[in-house]
Amino acid sequence: MRDDYIKEALKVIPDPNVLINVVSRRVKQLRRGNRPLVESLEKLSSEDVALREVIEGKISFELGDN
């Protein structure tokens, strides 16, 4: 994973634990064949695609009530 993407994604989702959960869930979806929500001229790993989606606001999260 690219450090610059991680730093930018942490500005959108400041809690590292939540960010890890969001990214890992999205990586699983991408590896199962879901299409990326962002375009890139370079070949990105699934992890970097998921981070870019967070940075660009293409995916978000909600915290549930317990």
MMTF fields as JSON, N, C-alpha, C and O atoms, coordinates in Angstrom:
{
  "mmtfVersion": "1.0.0",
  "mmtfProducer": "UNKNOWN",
  "numBonds": 263,
  "numAtoms": 264,
  "numGroups": 66,
  "numChains": 1,
  "numModels": 1,
  "chainsPerModel": [1],
  "groupsPerChain": [66],
  "chainIdList": ["A"],
  "bondAtomList": [4, 2, 8, 6, 12, 10, 16, 14, 20, 18, 24, 22, 28, 26, 32, 30, 36, 34, 40, 38, 44, 42, 48, 46, 52, 50, 56, 54, 60, 58, 64, 62, 68, 66, 72, 70, 76, 74, 80, 78, 84, 82, 88, 86, 92, 90, 96, 94, 100, 98, 104, 102, 108, 106, 112, 110, 116, 114, 120, 118, 124, 122, 128, 126, 132, 130, 136, 134, 140, 138, 144, 142, 148, 146, 152, 150, 156, 154, 160, 158, 164, 162, 168, 166, 172, 170, 176, 174, 180, 178, 184, 182, 188, 186, 192, 190, 196, 194, 200, 198, 204, 202, 208, 206, 212, 210, 216, 214, 220, 218, 224, 222, 228, 226, 232, 230, 236, 234, 240, 238, 244, 242, 248, 246, 252, 250, 256, 254, 260, 258],
  "bondOrderList": [1, 1, 1, 1, 1, 1, 1, 1, 1, 1, 1, 1, 1, 1, 1, 1, 1, 1, 1, 1, 1, 1, 1, 1, 1, 1, 1, 1, 1, 1, 1, 1, 1, 1, 1, 1, 1, 1, 1, 1, 1, 1, 1, 1, 1, 1, 1, 1, 1, 1, 1, 1, 1, 1, 1, 1, 1, 1, 1, 1, 1, 1, 1, 1, 1],
  "groupList": [{"groupName": "MET", "atomNameList": ["N", "CA", "C", "O"], "elementList": ["N", "C", "C", "O"], "formalChargeList": [0, 0, 0, 0], "bondAtomList": [1, 0, 2, 1, 3, 2], "bondOrderList": [1, 1, 2], "singleLetterCode": "M", "chemCompType": "L-PEPTIDE LINKING"}, {"groupName": "ARG", "atomNameList": ["N", "CA", "C", "O"], "elementList": ["N", "C", "C", "O"], "formalChargeList": [0, 0, 0, 0], "bondAtomList": [1, 0, 2, 1, 3, 2], "bondOrderList": [1, 1, 2], "singleLetterCode": "R", "chemCompType": "L-PEPTIDE LINKING"}, {"groupName": "ASP", "atomNameList": ["N", "CA", "C", "O"], "elementList": ["N", "C", "C", "O"], "formalChargeList": [0, 0, 0, 0], "bondAtomList": [1, 0, 2, 1, 3, 2], "bondOrderList": [1, 1, 2], "singleLetterCode": "D", "chemCompType": "L-PEPTIDE LINKING"}, {"groupName": "TYR", "atomNameList": ["N", "CA", "C", "O"], "elementList": ["N", "C", "C", "O"], "formalChargeList": [0, 0, 0, 0], "bondAtomList": [1, 0, 2, 1, 3, 2], "bondOrderList": [1, 1, 2], "singleLetterCode": "Y", "chemCompType": "L-PEPTIDE LINKING"}, {"groupName": "ILE", "atomNameList": ["N", "CA", "C", "O"], "elementList": ["N", "C", "C", "O"], "formalChargeList": [0, 0, 0, 0], "bondAtomList": [1, 0, 2, 1, 3, 2], "bondOrderList": [1, 1, 2], "singleLetterCode": "I", "chemCompType": "L-PEPTIDE LINKING"}, {"groupName": "LYS", "atomNameList": ["N", "CA", "C", "O"], "elementList": ["N", "C", "C", "O"], "formalChargeList": [0, 0, 0, 0], "bondAtomList": [1, 0, 2, 1, 3, 2], "bondOrderList": [1, 1, 2], "singleLetterCode": "K", "chemCompType": "L-PEPTIDE LINKING"}, {"groupName": "GLU", "atomNameList": ["N", "CA", "C", "O"], "elementList": ["N", "C", "C", "O"], "formalChargeList": [0, 0, 0, 0], "bondAtomList": [1, 0, 2, 1, 3, 2], "bondOrderList": [1, 1, 2], "singleLetterCode": "E", "chemCompType": "L-PEPTIDE LINKING"}, {"groupName": "ALA", "atomNameList": ["N", "CA", "C", "O"], "elementList": ["N", "C", "C", "O"], "formalChargeList": [0, 0, 0, 0], "bondAtomList": [1, 0, 2, 1, 3, 2], "bondOrderList": [1, 1, 2], "singleLetterCode": "A", "chemCompType": "L-PEPTIDE LINKING"}, {"groupName": "LEU", "atomNameList": ["N", "CA", "C", "O"], "elementList": ["N", "C", "C", "O"], "formalChargeList": [0, 0, 0, 0], "bondAtomList": [1, 0, 2, 1, 3, 2], "bondOrderList": [1, 1, 2], "singleLetterCode": "L", "chemCompType": "L-PEPTIDE LINKING"}, {"groupName": "VAL", "atomNameList": ["N", "CA", "C", "O"], "elementList": ["N", "C", "C", "O"], "formalChargeList": [0, 0, 0, 0], "bondAtomList": [1, 0, 2, 1, 3, 2], "bondOrderList": [1, 1, 2], "singleLetterCode": "V", "chemCompType": "L-PEPTIDE LINKING"}, {"groupName": "PRO", "atomNameList": ["N", "CA", "C", "O"], "elementList": ["N", "C", "C", "O"], "formalChargeList": [0, 0, 0, 0], "bondAtomList": [1, 0, 2, 1, 3, 2], "bondOrderList": [1, 1, 2], "singleLetterCode": "P", "chemCompType": "L-PEPTIDE LINKING"}, {"groupName": "ASN", "atomNameList": ["N", "CA", "C", "O"], "elementList": ["N", "C", "C", "O"], "formalChargeList": [0, 0, 0, 0], "bondAtomList": [1, 0, 2, 1, 3, 2], "bondOrderList": [1, 1, 2], "singleLetterCode": "N", "chemCompType": "L-PEPTIDE LINKING"}, {"groupName": "SER", "atomNameList": ["N", "CA", "C", "O"], "elementList": ["N", "C", "C", "O"], "formalChargeList": [0, 0, 0, 0], "bondAtomList": [1, 0, 2, 1, 3, 2], "bondOrderList": [1, 1, 2], "singleLetterCode": "S", "chemCompType": "L-PEPTIDE LINKING"}, {"groupName": "GLN", "atomNameList": ["N", "CA", "C", "O"], "elementList": ["N", "C", "C", "O"], "formalChargeList": [0, 0, 0, 0], "bondAtomList": [1, 0, 2, 1, 3, 2], "bondOrderList": [1, 1, 2], "singleLetterCode": "Q", "chemCompType": "L-PEPTIDE LINKING"}, {"groupName": "GLY", "atomNameList": ["N", "CA", "C", "O"], "elementList": ["N", "C", "C", "O"], "formalChargeList": [0, 0, 0, 0], "bondAtomList": [1, 0, 2, 1, 3, 2], "bondOrderList": [1, 1, 2], "singleLetterCode": "G", "chemCompType": "PEPTIDE LINKING"}, {"groupName": "PHE", "atomNameList": ["N", "CA", "C", "O"], "elementList": ["N", "C", "C", "O"], "formalChargeList": [0, 0, 0, 0], "bondAtomList": [1, 0, 2, 1, 3, 2], "bondOrderList": [1, 1, 2], "singleLetterCode": "F", "chemCompType": "L-PEPTIDE LINKING"}],
  "groupTypeList": [0, 1, 2, 2, 3, 4, 5, 6, 7, 8, 5, 9, 4, 10, 2, 10, 11, 9, 8, 4, 11, 9, 9, 12, 1, 1, 9, 5, 13, 8, 1, 1, 14, 11, 1, 10, 8, 9, 6, 12, 8, 6, 5, 8, 12, 12, 6, 2, 9, 7, 8, 1, 6, 9, 4, 6, 14, 5, 4, 12, 15, 6, 8, 14, 2, 11],
  "groupIdList": [1, 2, 3, 4, 5, 6, 7, 8, 9, 10, 11, 12, 13, 14, 15, 16, 17, 18, 19, 20, 21, 22, 23, 24, 25, 26, 27, 28, 29, 30, 31, 32, 33, 34, 35, 36, 37, 38, 39, 40, 41, 42, 43, 44, 45, 46, 47, 48, 49, 50, 51, 52, 53, 54, 55, 56, 57, 58, 59, 60, 61, 62, 63, 64, 65, 66],
  "secStructList": [7, 7, 2, 2, 2, 2, 2, 2, 2, 2, 2, 2, 1, 7, 7, 2, 2, 2, 2, 2, 2, 2, 2, 2, 2, 2, 2, 2, 2, 2, 2, 6, 6, 7, 7, 7, 1, 1, 7, 7, 1, 1, 7, 7, 7, 2, 2, 2, 2, 2, 2, 2, 2, 2, 2, 6, 6, 1, 1, 7, 7, 7, 7, 7, 7, 7],
  "xCoordList": [0.844, 0.0, 0.887, 1.943, 0.421, 1.215, 0.989, -0.148, 2.09, 2.012, 1.22, 0.468, 1.383, 0.668, -0.842, -1.609, -1.278, -2.709, -3.226, -4.331, -2.422, -2.833, -3.006, -3.997, -2.052, -2.13, -3.356, -4.031, -3.645, -4.823, -6.119, -7.069, -6.164, -7.364, -7.627, -8.782, -6.565, -6.734, -7.327, -7.868, -7.238, -7.899, -9.409, -10.18, -9.827, -11.256, -11.839, -12.913, -11.125, -11.527, -10.385, -9.441, -10.461, -9.324, -8.996, -7.874, -9.94, -9.68, -9.023, -9.66, -7.756, -7.05, -7.746, -7.722, -8.362, -9.043, -10.24, -10.465, -11.005, -12.16, -11.687, -12.27, -10.625, -10.082, -9.651, -9.941, -8.969, -8.528, -9.725, -9.696, -10.779, -11.967, -12.65, -13.054, -12.785, -13.422, -12.614, -13.168, -11.303, -10.439, -10.424, -10.515, -10.31, -10.243, -11.539, -11.509, -12.675, -13.951, -14.039, -14.503, -13.591, -13.643, -12.671, -12.984, -11.495, -10.521, -11.128, -10.955, -11.837, -12.501, -13.497, -13.574, -14.263, -15.234, -14.524, -14.955, -13.447, -12.708, -12.125, -12.144, -11.617, -11.015, -12.069, -11.755, -13.324, -14.416, -14.956, -15.821, -14.445, -14.844, -15.622, -15.984, -15.889, -16.561, -15.679, -14.453, -16.318, -15.562, -15.087, -15.804, -13.891, -13.405, -14.285, -14.811, -14.431, -15.222, -14.371, -14.889, -13.073, -12.152, -11.356, -11.128, -10.944, -10.112, -8.681, -8.436, -7.746, -6.346, -5.575, -5.833, -4.645, -3.799, -2.724, -2.206, -2.397, -1.394, -2.086, -3.243, -1.377, -1.906, -1.78, -0.67, -2.914, -2.919, -3.316, -4.071, -2.804, -3.234, -4.665, -5.15, -5.322, -6.685, -6.722, -7.671, -5.69, -5.616, -5.542, -6.222, -4.711, -4.573, -5.848, -6.212, -6.526, -7.804, -8.808, -9.499, -8.886, -9.808, -9.468, -10.369, -8.193, -7.796, -8.173, -8.658, -7.959, -8.337, -9.845, -10.297, -10.617, -12.074, -12.466, -13.381, -11.788, -12.046, -11.664, -12.437, -10.484, -9.984, -10.929, -11.19, -11.444, -12.309, -13.776, -14.633, -14.066, -15.432, -16.377, -17.594, -15.842, -16.676, -17.27, -18.331, -16.598, -17.151, -17.084, -16.2, -18.022, -18.073, -18.465, -18.539, -18.714, -19.058, -20.015, -20.121, -20.704, -21.56, -21.233, -21.059, -21.151, -20.949, -22.309, -23.186, -22.489, -23.767, -23.897, -22.902, -25.123, -25.391, -25.332, -25.859, -24.684, -24.61, -25.303, -25.355],
  "yCoordList": [-1.178, 0.0, 1.237, 1.28, 2.225, 3.454, 4.333, 4.577, 4.805, 5.63, 6.91, 7.339, 7.527, 8.777, 8.542, 9.405, 7.407, 7.083, 6.86, 7.284, 6.193, 5.946, 7.272, 7.468, 8.174, 9.476, 10.262, 10.879, 10.243, 10.952, 10.308, 11.01, 8.982, 8.269, 8.517, 8.572, 8.667, 8.952, 10.332, 10.585, 11.222, 12.527, 12.376, 13.165, 11.36, 11.115, 10.254, 10.549, 9.19, 8.301, 8.318, 7.538, 9.201, 9.402, 8.232, 8.145, 7.341, 6.195, 5.078, 4.507, 4.758, 3.735, 2.373, 1.663, 2.01, 0.714, 0.669, -0.337, 1.746, 1.807, 1.807, 1.133, 2.566, 2.609, 1.219, 0.822, 0.486, -0.866, -1.753, -2.514, -1.657, -2.483, -2.121, -3.01, -0.829, -0.387, -0.859, -1.405, -0.647, -1.018, -2.534, -3.01, -3.298, -4.755, -5.318, -6.248, -4.774, -5.235, -4.923, -5.748, -3.731, -3.343, -4.171, -4.524, -4.484, -5.315, -6.68, -7.211, -7.251, -8.543, -8.44, -9.333, -7.339, -7.144, -7.03, -7.628, -6.269, -6.09, -7.412, -7.699, -8.2, -9.489, -10.497, -11.438, -10.302, -11.167, -10.739, -11.407, -9.615, -9.204, -7.909, -7.489, -7.264, -5.968, -4.964, -4.997, -4.078, -3.09, -1.946, -1.526, -1.445, -0.273, 0.95, 1.109, 1.8, 3.018, 4.208, 5.309, 3.991, 5.035, 4.519, 3.318, 5.443, 5.082, 5.512, 6.508, 4.754, 5.092, 4.728, 3.702, 5.568, 5.283, 4.259, 3.574, 4.162, 3.19, 1.955, 2.017, 0.848, -0.398, -0.347, -0.33, -0.323, -0.25, -1.59, -2.351, -1.872, -3.069, -2.844, -1.713, -3.91, -3.795, -2.883, -2.122, -2.968, -2.128, -0.654, 0.178, -0.331, 1.063, 1.57, 2.734, 0.714, 1.108, 1.443, 2.459, 0.591, 0.828, 2.135, 2.894, 2.399, 3.653, 4.854, 5.859, 4.761, 5.853, 6.091, 7.235, 5.02, 5.159, 5.903, 6.726, 5.623, 6.346, 7.811, 8.697, 8.072, 9.441, 10.264, 11.428, 9.669, 10.39, 10.385, 10.896, 9.809, 9.83, 8.88, 9.058, 7.881, 6.92, 5.871, 5.319, 5.592, 4.682, 5.362, 6.18, 5.017, 5.613, 4.524, 3.349, 4.91, 3.951, 4.6, 5.824, 3.77, 4.229, 3.396, 2.181, 4.048, 3.321, 2.961, 3.817, 1.688, 1.228, 1.542, 1.746, 1.575, 1.792, 0.456, -0.549, 0.46, -0.769, -0.564, -1.478],
  "zCoordList": [0.0, 0.0, 0.0, 0.631, -0.722, -0.82, 0.41, 0.813, 0.997, 2.197, 1.967, 2.842, 0.794, 0.539, 0.489, 0.917, -0.019, -0.032, 1.385, 1.724, 2.209, 3.595, 4.332, 5.035, 4.174, 4.852, 4.407, 5.231, 3.116, 2.6, 3.081, 3.429, 3.102, 3.548, 5.033, 5.455, 5.827, 7.25, 7.494, 8.571, 6.523, 6.635, 6.474, 7.022, 5.722, 5.496, 6.616, 7.139, 6.979, 8.081, 9.092, 8.97, 10.092, 10.993, 11.921, 12.419, 12.16, 13.037, 12.225, 11.34, 12.514, 11.726, 11.726, 10.721, 12.847, 12.92, 11.985, 11.311, 11.939, 11.04, 9.595, 8.746, 9.313, 7.955, 7.496, 6.367, 8.351, 8.01, 7.69, 6.723, 8.5, 8.264, 6.956, 6.206, 6.668, 5.425, 4.222, 3.268, 4.274, 3.151, 2.963, 1.832, 4.045, 3.896, 3.34, 2.534, 3.754, 3.206, 1.712, 0.925, 1.329, -0.079, -0.917, -2.054, -0.371, -1.092, -1.391, -2.488, -0.422, -0.65, -1.799, -2.643, -1.831, -2.909, -4.258, -5.244, -4.299, -5.553, -6.041, -7.238, -5.131, -5.51, -5.966, -6.695, -5.535, -5.983, -7.335, -7.902, -7.859, -9.19, -9.282, -10.381, -8.155, -8.219, -8.95, -8.842, -9.689, -10.459, -9.567, -8.658, -9.821, -9.074, -9.36, -10.461, -8.357, -8.498, -8.915, -9.104, -9.058, -9.5, -10.692, -10.836, -11.532, -12.673, -12.402, -11.721, -12.94, -12.757, -14.016, -14.645, -14.367, -15.525, -15.19, -16.072, -13.908, -13.48, -12.913, -12.497, -12.899, -12.342, -10.828, -10.295, -10.132, -8.675, -8.079, -8.684, -6.891, -6.167, -5.67, -5.65, -5.278, -4.745, -3.521, -3.332, -2.701, -1.503, -1.872, -1.272, -2.865, -3.278, -3.946, -3.779, -4.697, -5.301, -4.195, -4.269, -3.174, -2.062, -1.339, -0.981, -1.126, -0.484, -1.342, -0.821, -2.639, -3.545, -3.501, -3.552, -3.407, -3.318, -2.052, -2.076, -0.95, 0.302, 0.136, 0.5, -0.406, -0.569, -1.427, -1.124, -2.497, -3.432, -3.009, -3.73, -1.842, -1.329, -2.044, -1.982, -2.717, -3.448, -2.519, -2.808, -1.409, -0.411, 0.947, 1.203, 1.808, 3.138, 4.129, 3.771, 5.358, 6.399, 7.374, 7.443, 8.122, 9.216, 10.444, 10.352, 11.579, 12.817, 13.373, 13.49, 13.717, 14.247, 15.729, 16.425, 16.195, 17.622, 18.347, 17.871, 19.5, 20.304, 21.6, 22.424]
}
